[in-house]
Amino acid sequence: LTRIDTVEDGIYLHIIDSVICLASLDKLASHKRILDLGTGGGFPGIPLAVMLDAEVVLLDSVNKKIRAIEAFVTALDLSSRCSAVCARSEELAARSPNSFDIVVARAVAQTNTLIEYAAPLLVSNGTLCVWKAHIADDELLAAKNAAEICGMRIVSRGTYELPHGYGHREIIFIEKVGEPSIPLPRRNGMAVKRPLGL
């Protein structure tokens, strides 16, 4: 599930990295419905579920990861407010549109692609939080263009240094402010094959 294989590295590169967004986003608070898009090994969703009194859905398209995450959730006694779903984001958006207050995505895809995935899943005024080690100017421009198409807007950008030299992080906060100018979600795979905003 992860190439990080020491306790110390896991604490800084997974757990602390997962919760640094709490310093910048007032909306990331209790009594919210949060989707962890492309959760992988359960980050940032599981640490956020531990820290917040919120409902957290952990989404990944790989069944092996979801089975492992379900075991983690049970072991941590989080089953009452944390669940794992095996599906693509487009499939979840078709089944449960406009149903999350916050979507978080850590090391998943290009920001413009994540904006497209998140837009149909978010409630009005919902927020997408995207973790990046660094974001290049061309990726940021594509993200701004995609946000306009998807009825979203970049509202802030937080920068952080992980403790003990574990690296630089940027979290981009993107709010759903209107309706998309194209039908969303598009068919499975279209966000990667024909990305918006380029």
N, C-alpha and C positions, 0 to 999 in steps of 0.2 A: 504493500500500500504506500510505502514511502521509502526513499533511499536514505533518509536520516535514521541512524541506528544507534545513537547514544542518548542517554537520558538528558544530559546537559544540552546537546544540540536540539533535542525535541522540545525542551522547555522554552528555549529562546526562539527557535525557528518555526515552531508550530503553535505553542500555547500563547506565549507573549505576543507573537506576531498576529495571532487571531483576535486578540482583545484590544490591540492598540487603537482600533477605530472608536472605542468607547470614549476616548479623550476628546474626540472632535464632533461626534454626531449626537445631538440632543435627542433626535428622533429614535435612535437606537436604544430604546428604553423598555421598561416592563409593559406587559399587556399589549404586545404587538405580535403580529404574525410574520415570521421571518423565513425566507427561503434561502438555503445555502445551495447555490447553483454550481454543479460540478464539484460536489463535496470531497471527492477522492477518499482520503483516509478519515474524513469527518471534521476537517478544518476549513473555515473557522466555526462551523455550526455547533459542534459539541462544546467547545469552550464558551461560546456565547450562550448556549442553553444552560450551562452551569452558572454563569454570571447573572443572567437575566431571568425574570419571571415572565417569560414569553413563550409562545408556541413556535417551535423551530422544525422545519421540514428539511431534511437532508436529501438532495436530489443528485443522482448519478445514473448514467446509462449502462454502467458495468455492474452486472448482477453480483459478481464476486465481491466487489467493494461494498455493495449494499448489505450483503449477508454479514460481512465482518462488522460493519457499522451498527447493524442491529444488535450484535453481541456486545459491542461497546456501550450502547445506549442502555441495554438491560443491566450490564455490570455496574454502571454508574447510577442506576435507579432513576433514569430520566424518561422512562417510557410514557409517563403521564402527559408530558408536554414536548416530546421530541420523537419524531418518526422518520423513517428512511423510505424513500420511494425510488424504484428503479424505472426510469423513463427518460426520454429526451425532453428538453425544455419545451420544444414545440408541441409535444404531445400533452404535457402538463398544462400548457397555456390553452390548448383547445378544450381540455376537460375542465379546467378551473381558472377561467380568465379573471383578471382584476381581483385577485384574492389575497395578495400579500402586501403588507405595509412596507416591508424592506426586503430587498434581494441583495445578498452578499456573494461576491465571486472573487476568489483568491487564486491567482496563478492558473487561470482557466483558458483564456483566449484573448484576442485583441479586443480593445475596449469598444470599438464600433460594433463588433459582433455581439458582445455582452449586452450592449444597449438594446440591440434588436431582440435578443432572447428575453430580456427583462421587461420591456415595455408592455407586452400583453399580459404579463403576470402581475403587474403592480396595480394597486388601487390609485385613484386620482391623488396627486401630491405624494405618492409613495417615492421611496428613494432606493437607488442602486448604489452600492458601495463596491468599488473595484480596487483590489490590492495590486500594486506593481512594484517591482524593485526599482525600476526607472521607467519613465514614459517619454518616448522620443516625440519631437515636434510633429512629425508626420502622423504618428498614431493619435496624438491629441487633436490635430486638425480633422482627421477622419472621424474621430469620436464626436466632435462638435457638429460635423455635417450629418452624421447618422442620428444624433440626438434630435436635430431639427426635423428630420424625416419621421422619426418615431414619436414625436410629441413630448420630447424630453429636453432638459437643459442642464448643462454642467453648472453646479452652484458653488462648489468649493473643491479645494485640493489640499490635503494635509500631507506634510512631510515629517518623517520620523527617523530616528536612528535607534536600532535595536541595541540593547545593552552589550557591553564587552566586545564591541566591534563585530557584531553578528550581521551588520548590513543596514543599508538604507531602504526605506519603504516610502511609497507614496500611496495615498488612498484618495481616489477621485469620487466625489459624491455627485450623483446625477439624479435630478428630480423629474418625475412625470408631471408635466404642466399642461398637457392637452392631449388631443387625439392624434394618432399617426396619419400621415398623408397617404399611406398605402395599407392594404389589408395585412394584419399581423395576427397570428404567426404565419410566416411563409412555410412552404413545404419543408420537410426534414432535409437538412443539409444545405439549403439555399443561402443561409447566413454566412456559410464558409465559402461556398462555390461562387457566389455573387455578392460579396459583402457590400453593405451600404456605406456611403460616405466617402468612397475613394474617388 
